[in-house]
Amino acid sequence: MVLFGLSIALSAPAGAAYFAYAPAAKSNNDDTTANLFVVDGAYATRVTEVDIPAQVYTYTVSANGERVFFSHAGDQLTVFDATRNRVVATLDRPTAGRLVARRVGGAERLYLSASGRLVILQGDPAQVDYAVLDQLTTDYAGTGLALTSLGDRLLLSGGTGLALVDTRGPTLLDSLDLGEATGQVAIDPRDPARAYVLLPDSRRLLALDLSGDRIQAGTTLVLGDQADPRNLDVAPDGRLFIADRGQPVQGAPSSGAVLVVDTDAWRLDAVIDTTGTLTEYSWQTDNGRLVPPSHFPVDLGLSPDGSRLFVLQDVLWIQEPGLYLSIFQDGGSSWDELGRVRVGLGSTAVGDLVGPECDTCPRGYRPKAPAPEYTRPAAAGPLVLALLSALAWRRRSG
């Protein structure tokens, strides 16, 4: 069954495959298990759907793409084998605010930004047990974590500040109190001294300078009066993408968006309307007219080359409201939606939505290009639309 269809013909890019991993609540009546949708990033098709423990806080993909780690409520860590598409272990480990995986020598290391501390786990990649290697106490942890490309330093966020850590100790190098709640953080892949932090309460993005093993606050960029920034990702060329859930407006059509920031010019470069270019109808009316459903992005990720954007978003005012995964293609002057699939009811987790290229993920998988048809969220049928249109006309005409 093809759950993704395409509005344009696709060909797989050169190189190994890569995959998106979308966790979501399964139902209102089941708080023990959740959905994990695995999606082929190149062909925009579903690979499988797997049960994982519910209430995912954060998740990350290993450096070789072969494992996905999920942190859950109740201090649990689930290990998902991406080569076999199944859960191989659920361990009792600290709950994380953000989780990042990294290979160090022959070991696999997990960094967790937990409440008030950095927790480092380590294990043999051939095994599924990850023991606590070290911990570092800091007031500024529990929300975000970003690791440099060399893995020698990491940036933590939590509470009202930031902490810079040398991972080889681990040693606290510097901390900075910003006087307001800090959100997710990111480090520019082009320069480990350039970093960014979201400031959700004041709806701003703050540039950081990490040179000299110090944290220096730079200039801020106002994201908008109705912004609600949830997560961010940086493309290889330095463009910054922000999942902006937006603020619902009572009695008016509203949606969030993905904000694209030119980090060199330090300006908002584009706003990607995640409602897409494909027609959908909703139950919502605006002065008697049916309007598109509201879309609220909660998480995002980029393909390894930065040409595709994967967005998890809550979609409301349709027959099947819930959490949907949308894939957008960089068309140069615009981002075009290739397809969309419903993955569950909703999620508050943020993490590494898209993994790196992986030759062995999953084992024996043979991708197939989908049929050139788009499968959109269920819209109101013709009879329902006729009734709604009649009702709207009646209200408008008094």
VEXVEX-923054 format. One line per 4 residues: number of its first residue (from 1); their letters; for each residue x, y negated, z of C-alpha. Coordinates in steps of 0.001 Angstrom, whole numbers, always signed. Last residue first. Layout:
<atoms>
NUM) A) X:Y:Z ~ ...
</atoms>
This chain:
<atoms>
398) GSRR) -28828:-36197:+6722 ~ -27263:-35842:+3282 ~ -23896:-34894:+4759 ~ -25414:-32308:+7089
394) RWAL) -27381:-30709:+4253 ~ -24340:-30723:+1971 ~ -22277:-28975:+4669 ~ -24991:-26373:+5200
390) ASLL) -25251:-25729:+1465 ~ -21476:-25423:+1186 ~ -21400:-23044:+4142 ~ -24144:-20882:+2645
386) ALVL) -22418:-20799:-752 ~ -19071:-20049:+861 ~ -20617:-17177:+2827 ~ -22119:-15725:-343
382) PGAA) -18847:-16132:-2277 ~ -16732:-14481:+466 ~ -14813:-16458:+3069 ~ -11127:-15883:+2808
378) APRT) -9095:-12904:+3956 ~ -5420:-13843:+4211 ~ -3739:-13805:+804 ~ -2628:-10866:-1290
374) YEPA) -864:-12365:-4310 ~ -601:-10288:-7443 ~ +2421:-9598:-9614 ~ +2685:-5943:-8471
370) PAKP) +5552:-5383:-6100 ~ +9168:-4627:-7092 ~ +10181:-1336:-5559 ~ +12868:-862:-2954
366) RYGR) +14358:+2592:-2430 ~ +14906:+3289:+1256 ~ +16947:+6409:+2057 ~ +18362:+4972:+5286
362) PCTD) +16839:+1626:+6142 ~ +18892:-416:+6126 ~ +22177:+1239:+5042 ~ +23583:-1470:+2762
358) CEPG) +22762:-4285:+5190 ~ +22813:-7990:+4367 ~ +22221:-10082:+7474 ~ +18944:-10118:+9442
354) VLDG) +15988:-12464:+9212 ~ +13712:-13497:+12122 ~ +16635:-14098:+14457 ~ +14723:-15210:+17520
350) VATS) +11720:-17009:+18915 ~ +8862:-15385:+20798 ~ +5486:-17021:+21490 ~ +3573:-14602:+19292
346) GLGV) +154:-14203:+17713 ~ -2617:-11879:+16640 ~ -728:-9513:+14371 ~ +1401:-9240:+11232
342) RVRG) -859:-10783:+8583 ~ +937:-10933:+5250 ~ +2017:-13752:+2964 ~ +3541:-14126:-459
338) LEDW) +5806:-16085:-2775 ~ +5192:-19584:-1398 ~ +7062:-22192:-3414 ~ +9507:-24618:-1801
334) SSGG) +9927:-27813:-3789 ~ +12429:-29928:-5741 ~ +14980:-27154:-6105 ~ +12632:-24176:-6190
330) DQFI) +13716:-22750:-2857 ~ +11504:-19692:-2398 ~ +9011:-19409:+475 ~ +8036:-16263:+2349
326) SLYL) +5082:-16295:+4743 ~ +4599:-14090:+7809 ~ +1155:-14445:+9354 ~ -37:-14578:+12969
322) GPEQ) -3765:-14560:+13534 ~ -7101:-15585:+12099 ~ -8919:-13006:+9976 ~ -12038:-14727:+8601
318) IWLV) -10232:-18049:+8342 ~ -10198:-21113:+10580 ~ -6739:-20557:+12051 ~ -3326:-19433:+10797
314) DQLV) -552:-19032:+13362 ~ +2789:-19098:+11593 ~ +5894:-16980:+11173 ~ +8000:-18550:+8423
310) FLRS) +10632:-16935:+6204 ~ +12608:-19343:+4000 ~ +14475:-18178:+945 ~ +17507:-19634:-803
306) GDPS) +19706:-19900:+2300 ~ +22252:-17321:+1111 ~ +21685:-14981:+4084 ~ +17896:-15500:+3884
302) LGLD) +16607:-18116:+6289 ~ +14591:-17764:+9480 ~ +11469:-19231:+11074 ~ +9357:-19298:+14220
298) VPFH) +6123:-20835:+15531 ~ +4680:-22448:+12397 ~ +1063:-23741:+12884 ~ -1203:-23452:+9834
294) SPPV) -4718:-24911:+9849 ~ -7049:-23545:+7200 ~ -7752:-25551:+4034 ~ -10777:-27891:+4065
290) LRGN) -14453:-27362:+3303 ~ -16156:-30710:+2804 ~ -19039:-31983:+4961 ~ -17141:-34837:+6556
286) DTQW) -14210:-32495:+7184 ~ -15276:-28878:+7448 ~ -13669:-25790:+8997 ~ -14848:-22315:+8091
282) SYET) -11927:-21846:+5761 ~ -11106:-21403:+2118 ~ -7745:-20534:+672 ~ -6207:-21629:-2602
278) LTGT) -2516:-20955:-3123 ~ -3:-23792:-2939 ~ +1202:-22996:+556 ~ -283:-23970:+3918
274) TDIV) +3349:-24170:+4988 ~ +3712:-27773:+3825 ~ +7472:-28175:+3756 ~ +8551:-31619:+4928
270) ADLR) +11727:-32890:+3319 ~ +14964:-34805:+3941 ~ +14455:-36054:+7486 ~ +17600:-38050:+8047
266) WADT) +21084:-37610:+9416 ~ +22915:-38257:+6097 ~ +25156:-35264:+6829 ~ +22520:-33292:+8774
262) DVVL) +19937:-33523:+5979 ~ +16946:-32300:+7978 ~ +14171:-30052:+6654 ~ +10956:-29955:+8696
258) VAGS) +8725:-26905:+8436 ~ +5103:-27834:+8924 ~ +2283:-28053:+11454 ~ -1370:-28261:+10644
254) SPAG) -4406:-30416:+11289 ~ -7956:-30830:+10065 ~ -9822:-33175:+12411 ~ -12247:-32796:+15309
250) QVPQ) -9588:-32585:+18012 ~ -6076:-32841:+16598 ~ -3835:-29800:+17043 ~ -228:-30870:+17723
246) GRDA) +2395:-29582:+15325 ~ +3999:-26160:+15262 ~ +7216:-27590:+13858 ~ +9583:-24798:+12812
242) IFLR) +12776:-26730:+12106 ~ +15161:-26191:+9175 ~ +18634:-27797:+9202 ~ +20581:-28216:+5986
238) GDPA) +24271:-27449:+6555 ~ +25089:-25827:+3199 ~ +25059:-22325:+4747 ~ +21531:-23004:+6055
234) VDLN) +20919:-23918:+9702 ~ +18010:-22517:+11690 ~ +15585:-24084:+14152 ~ +12890:-23057:+16618
230) RPDA) +9763:-24433:+18338 ~ +9407:-28154:+17538 ~ +5987:-29627:+18504 ~ +5676:-32777:+16391
226) QDGL) +2578:-35031:+16548 ~ +4402:-38368:+16968 ~ +7140:-37398:+14524 ~ +10592:-35778:+14360
222) VLTT) +12613:-38659:+15802 ~ +16310:-38134:+15027 ~ +18821:-38591:+17819 ~ +22400:-39787:+17677
218) GAQI) +25346:-38134:+19368 ~ +25677:-36448:+22735 ~ +29175:-35259:+23602 ~ +29763:-31758:+24896
214) RDGS) +33442:-31098:+25601 ~ +35791:-28321:+24512 ~ +37871:-30867:+22599 ~ +35253:-30999:+19832
210) LDLA) +31688:-30030:+20702 ~ +29926:-33057:+19148 ~ +26139:-32901:+19417 ~ +23248:-34194:+17305
206) LLRR) +19868:-34533:+19023 ~ +16529:-33668:+17411 ~ +13488:-35426:+18851 ~ +9901:-34751:+19876
202) SDPL) +10289:-36444:+23305 ~ +9033:-33341:+25128 ~ +10513:-30899:+22582 ~ +14156:-32045:+22659
198) LVYA) +15726:-29769:+20041 ~ +19499:-29306:+20163 ~ +22120:-29600:+17426 ~ +25776:-28654:+16960
194) RAPD) +28887:-29787:+15110 ~ +32264:-28709:+16545 ~ +31951:-25243:+15003 ~ +32022:-26799:+11496
190) RPDI) +30498:-25345:+8328 ~ +28177:-22901:+10117 ~ +26608:-25824:+12071 ~ +25784:-24664:+15593
186) AVQG) +22148:-24351:+16707 ~ +20166:-25017:+19891 ~ +16584:-24298:+21021 ~ +14820:-26581:+23489
182) TAEG) +16053:-28884:+26248 ~ +13794:-30392:+28879 ~ +14703:-33953:+29824 ~ +17475:-35800:+31673
178) LDLS) +20174:-34872:+29192 ~ +22482:-33175:+31699 ~ +25746:-32133:+30066 ~ +27982:-29179:+30822
174) DLLT) +31597:-28338:+30029 ~ +34060:-25491:+29648 ~ +32346:-22763:+31674 ~ +34551:-19713:+31357
170) PGRT) +33633:-16210:+30207 ~ +36378:-15549:+30129 ~ +36768:-14950:+26377 ~ +33288:-16343:+25710
166) DVLA) +34396:-19934:+26323 ~ +31154:-21590:+27392 ~ +29507:-24945:+26653 ~ +26464:-25742:+28811
162) LGTG) +23455:-27907:+27990 ~ +20843:-29782:+29960 ~ +17402:-30403:+31412 ~ +16418:-26843:+32232
158) GSLL) +17946:-24618:+29626 ~ +20389:-24739:+26746 ~ +23525:-22711:+26108 ~ +26292:-23254:+23543
154) LRDG) +28731:-20489:+22771 ~ +32448:-20290:+22172 ~ +34882:-17725:+20797 ~ +32453:-15890:+18512
150) LSTL) +34330:-16867:+15362 ~ +31089:-18022:+13707 ~ +30206:-20018:+16819 ~ +27392:-18713:+19026
146) ALGT) +24089:-20427:+19801 ~ +21914:-19897:+22859 ~ +18569:-21390:+23869 ~ +16079:-21377:+26740
142) GAYD) +17282:-19753:+29968 ~ +20500:-21607:+30628 ~ +21594:-24998:+31951 ~ +21786:-24511:+35691
138) TTLQ) +24831:-22297:+35225 ~ +25988:-18962:+36623 ~ +28187:-16745:+34459 ~ +27737:-13007:+34163
134) DLVA) +29890:-10101:+32994 ~ +29844:-6683:+31342 ~ +26250:-5662:+32051 ~ +25753:-2261:+30429
130) YDVQ) +24315:-1542:+26987 ~ +23255:+2046:+26372 ~ +22275:+3027:+22830 ~ +25467:+4700:+21657
126) APDG) +27391:+4573:+18368 ~ +27789:+815:+18681 ~ +29514:+1377:+22061 ~ +28057:-1059:+24557
122) QLIV) +28354:-4525:+26047 ~ +26039:-6884:+27882 ~ +26845:-10490:+28752 ~ +24464:-12463:+30977
118) LRGS) +24559:-16262:+31019 ~ +22829:-17701:+34027 ~ +20104:-19934:+35472 ~ +17203:-18127:+33772
114) ASLY) +18721:-15923:+31091 ~ +20606:-16953:+27967 ~ +21594:-13455:+26910 ~ +24763:-12553:+24994
110) LREA) +24918:-9025:+23590 ~ +28222:-7360:+22731 ~ +28887:-4436:+20435 ~ +32292:-2868:+20908
106) GGVR) +35047:-1912:+18467 ~ +36684:-5312:+18604 ~ +33983:-7753:+19607 ~ +30867:-7381:+17441
102) RAVL) +28196:-10001:+18218 ~ +24515:-10023:+19157 ~ +22531:-13102:+20256 ~ +19597:-13305:+22697
98) RGAT) +17598:-16305:+23863 ~ +15567:-16947:+27028 ~ +16479:-13482:+28207 ~ +15013:-10969:+30645
94) PRDL) +17689:-8912:+32393 ~ +17993:-5185:+31522 ~ +15961:-2052:+32121 ~ +16463:-242:+28818
90) TAVV) +14117:+817:+26017 ~ +15870:+3087:+23549 ~ +15816:+4454:+19990 ~ +12935:+2478:+18499
86) RNRT) +12422:+3442:+14870 ~ +13153:+2271:+11351 ~ +15924:+4783:+10703 ~ +18681:+2433:+9527
82) ADFV) +17102:-442:+11457 ~ +17553:+1348:+14797 ~ +15532:-708:+17297 ~ +16913:-1182:+20818
78) TLQD) +14382:-2508:+23325 ~ +15525:-4550:+26341 ~ +13257:-4764:+29366 ~ +13228:-7204:+32269
74) GAHS) +9462:-7148:+32856 ~ +8684:-9371:+29889 ~ +10541:-8275:+26795 ~ +13903:-8758:+25078
70) FFVR) +14129:-7252:+21604 ~ +17318:-6005:+19935 ~ +17547:-5152:+16233 ~ +20145:-2714:+14958
66) EGNA) +21785:-1929:+11619 ~ +22189:-5493:+10370 ~ +25998:-5390:+10476 ~ +26205:-8331:+12912
62) SVTY) +23361:-6968:+15025 ~ +19916:-8564:+14757 ~ +18336:-10679:+17494 ~ +15132:-10937:+19495
58) TYVQ) +13395:-13153:+22025 ~ +10522:-13098:+24499 ~ +8562:-10089:+23203 ~ +5392:-9482:+25210
54) APID) +4620:-5913:+24110 ~ +6825:-2828:+23838 ~ +7427:-1762:+20207 ~ +5142:-4:+17716
50) VETV) +6452:+106:+14130 ~ +5193:-1166:+10756 ~ +7107:-273:+7604 ~ +8846:-1541:+4473
46) RTAY) +6475:-4356:+3527 ~ +7331:-6185:+330 ~ +8965:-9548:-354 ~ +11339:-8040:-2929
42) AGDV) +14573:-9537:-1602 ~ +13512:-9918:+2028 ~ +12213:-6373:+2427 ~ +9816:-6698:+5360
38) VFLN) +9770:-4833:+8684 ~ +6671:-5578:+10744 ~ +6954:-4952:+14479 ~ +3561:-4743:+16129
34) ATTD) +3139:-4849:+19898 ~ +2570:-2348:+22692 ~ +1599:-2489:+26379 ~ -744:-5498:+26516
30) DNNS) -3481:-3875:+24433 ~ -6968:-5398:+24576 ~ -6223:-8708:+22867 ~ -4608:-6843:+20003
26) KAAP) -1248:-6155:+18344 ~ +821:-9077:+19579 ~ +3545:-9908:+17074 ~ +7124:-9048:+16158
22) AYAF) +8368:-9972:+12647 ~ +11644:-8457:+11421 ~ +12887:-9735:+8061 ~ +15219:-7622:+5928
18) YAAG) +18344:-7861:+3802 ~ +19437:-5791:+824 ~ +23006:-5625:-407 ~ +24405:-7746:-3179
14) APAS) +22929:-9395:-6264 ~ +19505:-10918:-5894 ~ +16425:-8768:-6507 ~ +14273:-9900:-9390
10) LAIS) +10990:-11636:-8896 ~ +8072:-12516:-11155 ~ +5911:-15321:-9826 ~ +2786:-15473:-7640
6) LGFL) +3923:-12425:-5790 ~ +2169:-9743:-3829 ~ +2864:-8657:-283 ~ +851:-5993:+1463
2) VM) +1521:-3292:-1094 ~ +0:+0:+0
</atoms>
